[in-house]
Amino acid sequence: MAAKLKIAGAWSGVLEVELETWSVSMLRAQVAQRSGCGPDSINLICAGKLLKDGDESLSQLGVKNNGKIMATRVAADQGKALMVENQKAMAEEERSSRLARIKAAAMSLAKRHADGSLPMEDFNLELENQSGEKVQLGTENDQRAIMTGLMLHASAKQLIKKQQYEDALEVLSMGEEAFSICDSKLIELVDNVPILQIDMVWCYFMLRDMSWLSLAGVRLAKARVGIERSHGKESSRVRILQGGRCPELPLYLRMDLLEGVVAYHSGQLQKSKDFLASAQAKYLRLQVPDELLSLLMSMGYKQNDAKRALRMSGQNVESAVDLLVDLKEKKMRKREDDRRRQREIMEQKRYGITPLRKAVDLQRLSELESIGFEKTLAAEALRRNENDSQKALDDLTNPETNAAIQLNVESRRRKRLHQEPDAVIEKLVSMGFSTPMATAAVNEYGTEDAALNHLLSLHNNPNGSAAASSNPANPANPVPNISGENAPGSHPSVESHTSDASNGETSTLYQEEERDVEMEDELTEELQRGDALSDYDIEVTKEGEAINEYLALIATAEENTEKVPSSE
């Protein structure tokens, strides 16, 4: 229903509007048209507030039927400036919202994957060292802090690659805050925090913000101490771990350059010159000859991979090939480990979660199974007892509690069998098959795999069998590309069990916390793309340009100093 607004000022009259659908810009355009001027030169004021352009409707902004609007005319330049200001405000609000989402998603992921809870996803976040080995650092809180810091740092690196340095600084600050919560003695063992400090100073430099000069010097000093502590004197520890290679060289180049820049702007020309000379020497060592790059590419390696391996191997072709082979093997092992862990997570989801929302410990389950207990019964005993093996063993060897466990397991099995067909049908429909086809396939073949194979055979050969001809594939529902157990962005339900302390019975609930799936997927994709050496992947072109720029500035400063006449 149309509402009426009384307009006064630059134009006077009554306008009929749709409060629920009209925006400020639509109202401004109508007033401007009637007043004979451009929309940029009209300001609208309602109830003492300036109405700003945005996505909100007039109703959402508090404008009511028969409301009074004051229209004032401003200079065109002033109107444009106001519009630009509004756009900047909206962009800043969107930016702040996205940064807050990044932090919240990182904290949520870290919380779920550090405390032993059953993951909602089909993967686990785990900490690894440079050799790709799983490590356990400190307490649960330490693990959570380190995971959060690493995810935020990875996100910031992507922003740096996109040259969004202000946003990167914000996210790096969040990462620094997360790392600060962790036990300082643990942080001293790894180089992640020093690298984060260097990345922050790099953002200062790329923004050419000299107001950060003193802080940059402090950060670089801390970074150098931290790098030496974790890498060893002259990178001796890294050299041992990496078989004599120098993956960290680009990082040291950037650190030398930034220290040279800070020294230059602090008036310490000789110190700056020394740092820049060191950076330049490293830069030259990182230049890959075309013939060596072509040689590796002729072996079938991609250009970026070949270039990276040659840089890390000091242009030694044999060492570079060994590195490429080693990284490929590690990638394959990681893929196998990921698949194994996916299977374990799916198994854990079948057993449900403990009263404190933890997953059943599969190692302890294996121990109970090895001494003769049936697996599902042992899993239920562990689940009830928060993975306490001794208490689970007591329950399994007690005839009364054992019988109760068996009844509970059987009850859940029957319930799952009752619910399973509907869930399978829903999943097949989500893949693109029609509901009648999915229902018929599940009813006829029983299991998800068998039903899916049947439906795929219909799609590939719609006229190849009697069954296919009776249920022709629906061309409006193309078969999707199936690449995993859970499609990206899906929300697998977690079977949650809560114990009733009064009677010992267990009720089944399906709970799922509110998640920002889009942002969580973005963060985990960034982690999955990397490897143990990703922190040292720096394309040093900008560094080379900066080295030449500051060496030229120093040369000019020295020439000017020589030209100054002596006071004698």
N, C-alpha and C positions, 0 to 999 in steps of 0.2 A: 504494500500500500504506500502510495506517494505521501511524503511529508512536505510541509511548507517551511521555508526558511526566510526570515526577513533580513534583507541585505541593506546596509547603509554605508555611506562613505563615497568611495570612488564611483559606485553605481548604487542607486537606491531602487528597491523593488522587492518582489516576492518571487522566490524560485521554488519549483516543485522538484524534489529530489527523492532518491531511494536511499534512506539512511544506512540500510544494511549492506548495500552494494557500492555506493558511491565512495570514492576516496577524496582526499583533500585536493589532489591534482585535478580531478574531474570537476570539482566545485570551483577551483581557481580558474580553470579554462572557461567555464560558463560565465563567471563574473567578468573575466578579462574580455571575452567576446562582446559582452553587453556594454562594457565601459570603453571599448575601442582602443585597447592597449594590449600588449603582450602579456602572457601569463607570468613571465619573469619579473614583471614590475608590479605584481599584486601581492599584498600580504593579507592574510585572513586571520582575524582575531575573534575568539569565542570565549566568553566567560573569563576574560582577562588573560587568556593563554594564546600564544601564537600557534596556529595550526601548521604543522610541518608535514611535508610529503612523506609518504610511507605506504606500507601494505595495509594498514588498519583502515577499516571503514569509518565513516562519520559517526555511526552509532557507537563503535568501540572507543572513539575519542570523546564520547560524552555529548555529542551534538544531538539535540532532541527536536521533536516536532514543534513548530512555531518558535524555534530558537532564533536569537538575534546574532547576526554575523557582521562584524565591522570589516569593511574592505578598504585598505589604505593603499595609495599608489606610491611607489618608490622609484628611484632612478633605475634605469635598465641594468646598469652595472651593479647596483646594489642588489637588485633582484637576482641577478645571476650569481652574485657572491653568496647570497642566502641559499640558493639552490645547491651550489657547490658545497657549502657548509653542511647542508642537510645530507648530501650524498656522502660526504666524509664521515659524518656522524654514524650513518647507517653502516658504512664499510667498517668503521672501527668497532661497532657493536657486533657485527658478524664475525670479525676477526677475534674479538675477545671471547665470543661464544665458542668458536672453533678451538681456540687454545685451551679453554676450560674443558672441552670435550676430550681433547688429547690427554690432559692430565688425569681426568676421571677414568678414562678407559684404561690407561696404563696402570693406575692404582687398582682398578677392579680386576684386571687380568692377573696382576702380581698377587693380589690377595687370594684369588682362587687357586693359583698354581703353586703357591709357596706353603700353604698350610695343610697340604695333604687332602684337601677336599676333592670330591669326585668332579673332574672337569666337565663343564657343559659341552665343550668342544670335543673333537676326536683327536686332540693332540695335547701334549704337555709342554709347558715352558720349563726348561731346565738350564742350569748354568754349566758352561763348558770352559775348559782352559784352551790354550792355543793348540794343543794336540788333539782337540776334539773330545777329550775325556770329560765325563760328568764329574762335577765337583759339588760338594756341600759346604757352603761357607756360613759358619756361625749358626745363630738361632733362627727360628722362623721369621722373626722380625727383621733380622739381617738379610735373610734370603729375599724377603718381600721388598726391602729397601733397595737392594742391589738390582733386582728384576725391574722395579719401577724406574730406577735411574737409567738402566741400559735401554729400556724401551723408549724413554723420553729422549735419550741421546741419539738413538737410531732415527727417531722421528725428526729431530733437529738436523741431522745430517742430510736428510732428504730436502728439508727446507733450504739448507745451504746450497745444495746442488741446484735448486730452483732460484737461487739468488734472493730468497726472501729472508734477508739477514735480521731484520727486526723481529720477525716471528721466531726465527731460529734462536735468537738471544733469549726470548721469553721462555721457550721450551728448554733451552740449556740451563737456564736458572732454575726451572722446576726440577730438572735432573740433578743439578748440584744440591738442591734442597733434599731430594730423596737420598742421595749418597751420604749426606751429612748425618742422617739418622742412624746409619750403619756404624758398627764398631770400627773405630778409626784404625785399629791394628789390622783388621781384615782388609780395609780399603788400601792400606799401604802395600799389600801383597800384589795388587793388580794395577795396570796402567790406565784403567778407564777414566779415573778422575783427572789425572794429568792431561790426558788427551782432550777431555771435555774443557779443561781450562784453556788449552791451546785453541780449540774451536771457538770459544767465546772471544778470545782476543782477535782471532781471524775475522769474526763478525764486526768487532769494533773497527778493525782496519778497513774492511770493505765498505763500511758506512762512512769512513773517513771522519770519525767522531773523535776529535782530539780531547774532548772533555773526559774521556776514559783513560787518558794517558797514564796517570799514576796508578790506577787500578790495574791496567794492563801489565805494567811492570811487576806488580805484586803477583799477579796470576802466573806470569811467565816464570818468575823465580820459583814459585811453588811447583809449577809443572816440571821444571828441569830437575828439581830435587826428587820429585815423585817418579819421574821417568828413570832416573839413574838408580833409584832404590829398587824399582821393579825389573828393570832391564839389566842391571849390573853395570859396573864400570866399563865404559866404551862398548856398551851393549853386549857384554860377554855372555850374559845369560840367554839373551835372544839368539845369539849366534849358535849356542849349543842346541837350543830347542829347534832351531830352523836349519840345522845342518850346514852352518857356515853362510847361509844366505842373509841378505840385508832387507827384509821387508819393511823395516821401520825408517828407512832412509828418507822418504818423502815427508814423514812427520818431523824428523830432525831438521830437514830443510826449512819447513814452515816455521819451526820454532826459532831457528837462527835468524831467519828473515825478520820475524816480528820483534825479536830482541834488538836487531839492528835498527828497525824503525823507531822503537821506543828510545833507544840511545840517541838517535839522530835528533828527535824532537826534544830531547832533554839537553841538547847542546854537547853531547859527548861524541864528537865526530870520529875520533880514532877508534873508540870502542864500537861505534856503529860500523865503521869500515871493516873491522875485524870480523864482526858477525856476518856482514854481508858477503865478505870474501869466502867465509866458510859455507854460507848458503849457496853461493855461486858454484863452488867446487862440487857440492852435492848435486846441484842442478845439472851440471855437465855429466856427472856420473850416471844420471838417470835418463840421458838422451839415448834412445834406442836406434842403432844403425838400421837403415832400410833393408840392407841385405840380410841381416840376421832375422828381422821381422818377416821378410819374405820367405826365408828358409823354414821357419816354424809354421807359417801359414801354408806352405806347400805340403807340410806333413798332416794338414787337416785341422789345425787349430784355428780358432777364431782370432781376429786381429786383437781385440781387447785382451783376451786371455793370454795370447802370445806376448804382447807388449808388457803386460803385468808380470809375467813369469821372468822375462828377460831383465826387467828392472830389479826385481827382487833377487835375481841370481847374478847380478853384476855383469850382465851381457854374456854369461857363460851358457852356451847353447845346451850342453849336456845337462848341466844343473837345472836349466829352465825346463827341459823335457821331463826330467825326474820330478820336478815340482808339479808340472801339469798332470803327470800320471798319478802322483800321490794325491793331489786334490780331487781328481776324478774318482779314485778308489774311496777316498773319504766320503765323497758325495754319495756314492753307491751304498756304502755302509750306513750312512745316515738315513738314506731312503729306506733301507731294510729295517733299521732301528725304528723309524717312524711308523712303518707298517706294523711292526711287532707291537709297538706301544698302542697303536690304534686298536689292534685286536684285544689287547689287555684292557683298554678303557671300555670297549664294548662289553667285555666279560664282566668287568666291575659294575657296569651299569645294570647288568642282569641281577647281580646280587643285592643291589640297593646300597644305601648309605647308612652309616651308624647314627645313633642319636645325636652325636655332635657333628653330623654331616661330613664324615670322613669316608673315604673309599675303603673297601675291604683290602687288606694287605695281601697281595698275591703270593709273596714269598712265605709268609706264615701259613697261608692256605696250603701251599705246596708241602710244607713240613707236616701239617696235619694229615694231608692226603697220603703222604709217604708212609705213615704208620697205620694206614688201613681204613681211615674214615672216608665215607662217601663225600665227594667234593661239594655238592650243594649243601649238605648238612653242615659240613665244616665251615663253609662260607657264612651260613646263617649264624652259626655259633660265634664266629669272629665278629660279625656285624653287630650282634646283640651286645657283645662284650668289649666294644671299642678296640678291637684287634688285640686284646689281651689273650695270648696263646694259652696261658695256664687256666684262666677262667673258661675259655672256650673248651679246653680239654675236659675240665670238670663237668661242664654241661653235657658234653658228648658221652661221657662215661656214666652219667647219672641217668638211670632208666626213665625217670619222670620227665626231666628236662629234654632228654633226647626225643621222647615221644612227642612232646610239645613242639619241638623244632621240626620234626617230621610233618606234623599236622600243618604247621605254618607254611612250610615249603610247598606242600601239596596244595594248600589253599591258594597260594600265590600262583602256582603253576596253572591251576584251573582258571583262575581269573585272567592270567596272561593269555591263555589259549582262547578264552572268550573274547578278549579285546584285540588279539593279534590280527584276525582277518580284516577288521575295520581299519586298523592302522596301516596294514599292507595295501589295502585298496586305496586309501587316502594318499599313500606315498606314490603308488603307480599313477594315480590321476595327476598328482603334482608333476610327474615326469612328462605328461602330455597325452596319456592314453584316456580314452573316454571312460566314464564311470561304468556303463554296461559291460564294456570289454574287460575292464579291470576286475569287476565283480565276478564275471563268468570265469576268468582265468584263475582267480584265487579259489573259487568254489571247486573248480575242476582239478587244479594241481596242488592246492594246499599251501605250499611254501612260497615265500617271496621270490626266491631264485628261479624256481620252476615256472611260476606264473610269468615272471619277467622274460625268461627264455622263450616261452610260448608266444608272448606278445611280440617279441623281437622277430621271431620266425615269421609271424604273420606280416610284419612290416616288410621284411626282406623278400618274402615269397607269398604274396597274398593269394595266389591261386594254386599253390603247390600241394595242398592237401584238403581233405574233406573238412577238417576242422577250420582251416583257413578260409575256405569258401563260405562256411556258415557264419564266420565272424570276420568279415573283411576289415582290413585296417582302415581307420578313418583318416583320410588325407588332411582333414582339418586339425588333426592332432599329431604333428610330426614327432618321431621318436627323438628325444634329446640326446645330447652327448653326455653320457654318464661317466663321471671321472672320480667318484669317491663315494664313501658311505654316507656322507652328509654333504649336501650341496652348500656352496658358499652362502653364508648369511642365514643358514637354517638354525633352528633352536631345538636341538634334541632334548626331549624331556628327561628329567632325572627322577628316577624312582626313589622317593624319600620315605624312610620308615621312622616312625616315632614310637617309642615304647610307652605303654601305659603302666606307670609304676604300681598302680593299685592292683592290677590283676595279671600283669606280665604279658598281656596280649599286645600284638603289634598291628598298628593300622598303617595303611599305605596312602601316601599323599603324593601329588604331583606338584612340585613347586619349581618355580624358575624366577630368579631375581631379574629385576629390570636391567637391561643391558643396552649399551650403545653398540650394536652389532657392526654397523658400518665403520665406526672408528676403530673398534677392536680388530676387525679384519684388516684395516689399513695398517695398524701397528704390527700385527703378526706377519703380514706379507713382507714388510720391510725387514723383519728379523729372518724370515725364511730365505730371502734373497742373498743374505750375507753368509760369510764363513769366518773362520778363525782369524783371517788376515784382512778382513774388510776395513778395520779401523785404519789401516795403513794405505788404503786405496785413495790416493790424492792425485788428481790430475794437476801437474805443477806448472801449467802454462801461465796462469795469473801470477804465480810466485816468481817465475822468470822475468816477467814484465816489471814486477815491483822491484826486483833486485836491480835491474838496469836503471829504473827510475831513481832509486835512492843513491846508487853509486854516482849517477850523473849529478844529483843534488850535492853530494859530498864534494865531488870534483869542483863544482862551481863555487861552493863555499870556501874550499882551499885556495882557489884562484883569487877570490876576493880578499882573502886574508893576506896573500902574498902582495897584493897591490896596495894594501894599506901602508902609507909611508911611516917610517920609523919616527918615533918622537924625539930621537936623539939628533 
